[in-house]
Amino acid sequence: MPTIQIDTRSAERQALDEQIAAEELVHAPTLPAGATPRPIETYLPTKRPMAYAGIVENGRVRLLDDHVHLPEHSRVIIVTNQ
Protein backbone atom coordinates (compact mmCIF):
# COMPACT_ATOMS: atom_id res chain seq x y z
CA MET A 1 0.00 0.00 0.00
CA PRO A 2 1.52 3.37 -0.99
CA THR A 3 2.50 5.82 1.71
CA ILE A 4 0.77 9.21 1.52
CA GLN A 5 3.29 12.05 1.31
CA ILE A 6 2.88 15.81 1.65
CA ASP A 7 2.96 17.68 -1.67
CA THR A 8 6.12 19.80 -1.47
CA ARG A 9 6.01 21.12 -5.05
CA SER A 10 6.14 24.86 -5.61
CA ALA A 11 3.06 26.64 -6.99
CA GLU A 12 4.85 27.08 -10.34
CA ARG A 13 5.68 23.37 -10.49
CA GLN A 14 2.10 22.40 -9.60
CA ALA A 15 0.78 24.68 -12.36
CA LEU A 16 3.24 23.18 -14.87
CA ASP A 17 2.26 19.63 -13.86
CA GLU A 18 -1.42 20.49 -14.30
CA GLN A 19 -0.72 22.02 -17.71
CA ILE A 20 1.17 18.94 -18.85
CA ALA A 21 -1.58 16.63 -17.56
CA ALA A 22 -4.22 18.65 -19.44
CA GLU A 23 -2.44 18.34 -22.80
CA GLU A 24 -3.97 16.12 -25.45
CA LEU A 25 -2.54 12.62 -25.64
CA VAL A 26 -0.42 11.70 -28.65
CA HIS A 27 -2.24 9.04 -30.63
CA ALA A 28 -0.65 6.15 -32.47
CA PRO A 29 0.00 6.79 -36.17
CA THR A 30 -2.86 5.86 -38.48
CA LEU A 31 -2.03 2.89 -40.64
CA PRO A 32 -3.55 2.06 -44.02
CA ALA A 33 -5.81 -0.99 -44.12
CA GLY A 34 -3.81 -4.21 -44.31
CA ALA A 35 -0.52 -2.61 -43.26
CA THR A 36 1.86 -4.71 -41.21
CA PRO A 37 2.41 -3.19 -37.74
CA ARG A 38 5.95 -1.96 -37.08
CA PRO A 39 7.71 -0.98 -33.85
CA ILE A 40 7.19 2.69 -32.96
CA GLU A 41 10.95 3.25 -33.29
CA THR A 42 10.61 2.95 -37.07
CA TYR A 43 8.48 6.10 -37.09
CA LEU A 44 11.12 8.12 -35.23
CA PRO A 45 13.95 10.02 -36.93
CA THR A 46 16.76 7.73 -38.00
CA LYS A 47 19.54 9.85 -36.51
CA ARG A 48 20.39 8.82 -32.98
CA PRO A 49 22.41 10.89 -30.50
CA MET A 50 26.03 9.85 -30.13
CA ALA A 51 28.44 10.54 -27.26
CA TYR A 52 32.11 11.32 -27.85
CA ALA A 53 34.86 12.11 -25.36
CA GLY A 54 36.67 15.40 -25.72
CA ILE A 55 38.94 17.83 -23.92
CA VAL A 56 38.97 21.61 -23.71
CA GLU A 57 42.19 23.25 -24.88
CA ASN A 58 42.46 27.05 -25.01
CA GLY A 59 38.69 27.38 -24.75
CA ARG A 60 37.96 25.01 -27.64
CA VAL A 61 36.64 21.47 -27.47
CA ARG A 62 38.80 18.86 -29.17
CA LEU A 63 37.51 15.32 -29.65
CA LEU A 64 39.86 12.65 -28.34
CA ASP A 65 39.12 10.28 -31.21
CA ASP A 66 40.77 11.61 -34.38
CA HIS A 67 38.62 9.33 -36.54
CA VAL A 68 35.37 11.10 -35.58
CA HIS A 69 34.31 13.76 -38.07
CA LEU A 70 31.07 15.60 -37.43
CA PRO A 71 29.09 17.10 -40.30
CA GLU A 72 29.27 20.87 -40.66
CA HIS A 73 26.69 22.69 -38.51
CA SER A 74 26.06 19.59 -36.37
CA ARG A 75 24.14 20.24 -33.18
CA VAL A 76 26.09 19.27 -30.07
CA ILE A 77 25.52 19.34 -26.33
CA ILE A 78 28.54 19.73 -24.12
CA VAL A 79 28.35 18.18 -20.65
CA THR A 80 31.11 18.91 -18.18
CA ASN A 81 31.98 18.42 -14.55
CA GLN A 82 33.14 21.55 -12.78
MOCOR-V621530 format. One record per pair of residues at least 12 apart in sequence whose ideal C-beta (glycine too) atoms are under 6 Angstrom apart, sorted by the first residue. I is the first residue (numbers start at 1). J is the second residue. If there is no record, write none. Layout:
BEGIN
I:J
I:J
END
This chain:
BEGIN
29:43
52:68
END
